[in-house]
Amino acid sequence: MRFSNGSWLNKDGIMSFSPQEVYSIKEKNGALELYVPCKKINQRGDTLEGPVLTYTISVPMKDVFKISMVHYKGIKDVGPHYEILKDDKMPLTYEKQDGVLMIKNGEMSIVISEENGFHMDFYRGKKKLTTSGFRSAAYITPVAGEFLNDDLSKCYMREQLGLSVGELVYGLGERFTPFIKNGQTVETWNEDGGTSTAQSYKTVPFYITNRDYGVFVNHPEKVSFEVGSEKVTKVQFSVPGEKLEYFIIGGESMKEVLENYTNLTGKPALPPAWSFGLWLTTSFTTNYDEATVMSFVDGMAKRDIPLQVFHFDCFWMKGFNWCDFTWDEEVFPDPVGMLKRMHDKGLKICVWINPYISEASSLFDEAAEKGYLVKRQDGSVWQWDMWQPGMAYVDFTNPGACNWFASKLEALLDMGVDCFKTDFGERIPTENVVYYDGSDTVKMHNYYTFLYNKVVFDLLKHKKGEKEAVLFARSATAGGQQFPVHWGGDCTADFESMAESLRGGLSLCLSGFGYWSHDMGGFESTATADVYKRWAAFGLLSSHSRLHGSTSYRVPWLYDEESVDVVRYFTKLKCSLMPYLFKQASNTAQTGVSTMRAMVVEFEKDPACAYLDKQYMLGDNMLVAPIFNEEGIAQYYVPEGKWTKFLTGEVVEGGKWYTEKHDYLSVPLLVRENSIIPIGKVNTLTEYDYRDGVILAVYELKEGQVATTEIINMNEEKELMAGVVKIADKVVISIEGNDKPWTMILKNVDKVKEVQGGSFEIKEDGAHITPDEGCKNLTCYLY
């Protein structure tokens, strides 16, 4: 939302009141409370009339400041509010000298000065992060609103934080618009708009910049961001009302900022290993029954394509009945038997749900009678005909409704279902709405999805165990990263939508989310075989991989035989990479840094990486550059250093752009120097003993720098730790904690004289080293 008319004027019809000086300072409940009039106080009479803003500054954790600006503090603050999971109320120190107030929190500090007008400078060490400058913060009212007291609906709180030269802004949720947000107006208002517009299923009021800080605006309602748009050197954010609260989050790096942000709002849970395998679905409006489903499952097995999850989309229930959580008996007469037969084939089962109860559902009357549905102001059930005729919304502010909803899902789990696709949750009404707990309806619009997904995820943890809980969720808000996995929504079956999907995923992963997926081959329309094969390679090198469509099936043999080969090849590749991928995913759960991540996160000092949105890092060590054209041309950038093409072994120099033509069984997949990639001996499953028979592939060792890797089991327990270092003409290898067979490949090394503690064989891809029985410390002598 824009309030100004150029650099100096307000828009017609509004007034703005900005803080001018700190009149008083109090310590209160571990925080610092500043009383800041919106005019200079030169004499007693100046204390009469006019807005005053109360700033409360506190320290919830190291490297984080919480800033609260309030105009009328007596206005009732109705929830919901985001859950802030870490608020240690750490002590802060401050001093005031010569009119300058300095507030410190470890390396972080705020300097408040009134010279040339009130402004706040935020520092980490000696590095200035950003500034709330003169007239940046403001209370906005209609004209003559200085003494407004009867209608506050048109009043806003605004903040503007400065952007340095070359500073770039990322995040704000899953955004399909340009990756860098500078120049954009972004509003946090969840909508069901596909992947080709400015609308977003997952809006998050958090942004991060390449100056190693982030800003979290602690408001679940609509927050309007003007990112270098209204004022080209500022990020402006505003909310209606009398209060604005935000966190300034610092760190040594963008990674550390993300870690600090997810300390506040929640870490992504670690999904079970089986969820990283290939998912196949019925698609949406296609015709299907058990025979169809089994033909797909058996067809994948016949073609030697490893499949781990089968998903039943909406029509596992009868049309008009979504949701009644009851199998359509005309189509699936024996669901229990069917699920058992599928489990016997080694599959996990997912079914589609949404948080709505249609009027035709057998559950509608029960839910309405018990008060489990969102109501209108007259006490009747809020209904409309969008999506399902006469549809109502489950009221997740009612504990009884939560238990009731969970009980229906629990019956499905008892039947044999393993997880749920938690679809929808975006089009949440705000007008003429009453919630059980009296929640603010505007705040609930975005927050509803948090409650919805939390109920389902908590049930899965309770029934299946914490290590087995996983969703396939579409909508989200801040904190929703705790309930993975999330997918990108309704994309179209073309290269443009494939690229915009990746752009949205990278944006989401810069907003605190750890894992991300998308509909391989596109959801709307039917892809050409060319698009399908390129998207399959991209999807199977994403954290989670699902084949899903709308009006047509997504089994590969319906495209062409080569599609079968491509899906088989990349599925098996992903299975063999699970020792690496699962440890990277565990790191995500511990740190909050996503498994798929934008290049800028890993190489923020490389200016070229700041702009890259068509390639990404898969964990710490692997670079992926999907192909987005029918010519098969890959154009991608490689950061400094020596990189090795994983599929061919070719070594390339970094700091350069590459343009290459690839066939369908190839994609740019590169390993950075001084890396160890553990490769599993199993390529048909994603859940197995990763250390048994593992190949430790070592890439381009740097002199004197130790390369390391770890292998964990399904409980995240370390089972193997490997370290390799090159010192002059020898390579020293140490292994800890493994009692299963392993081998090592020194990639592209062919000049080995001797291996002390083992044997070696020179092959086309390098020196293959096999340890002597029980030996865990080896030395390889080179010549």
ABEGO torsion letter per residue (X at the ends): XBABBEAABBBBGBBBBBBABBABBBBBGGBBBBBBBABBBABAAAABEEBBBBBBBBBABBGBBBBBBBBBAABBBBOBBBBBABBAGBBBBBBBBGGBBBBBBEABBBBBBABGEBBBBBBBEABBABBBBBGABBBBBBBGAAABAABAAABBBBBBBBBBBGBBBBEGEBBABBABABGBBBBBBBBBAEAABABBABBBBBBBBAAGBBBBBBBABBBBBBBGAABAABBBBBBBEABBBBBBBBEABAAAAAAAAAAAAEBBBBBBAAAABBBBBAEAABBBBAAAAAAAAAAAAAAGBBBABBBBBAAABBBGAOBAGBBBAAABABAAAAAAAAAAAGBBBBBBBBABBBAABAAAAAAAAAGABBBBAAGBBBBBABGBBGBBBBBAABAAAAAAAAAAAAAAAAAGBABBBBBEGABBBABGBBBAAGBBAAAAAAAAAAAAAAAAAAAAAAAAEAAABBBBBABBBBGAAABOBBBAEBBBBBAAAAAAAAAAAAAAAAAGBABBBBBBGEABEBBBAAAAAAAAAAAAABABBBBBBAABBABAAAABAAAAAAAAAAAAAAAAAAAAAAAAAAAAAAAGBBABBBAAAABAABAAAAABAABBBBEAABBBBBBABAAGBBBBBBBBEBBBBAAAGBBBBBGBBBBBBBBAABBBBBBBBGBBBBBBABAABABBBAABGBBBBBBGBBBGBBBBBBBBBAAGBBABBBBBBBBEABBBBBBBGBABBBBBBBBGBABBABBBGBBBBBBAAEBBBBBBBGBABBBBBBX
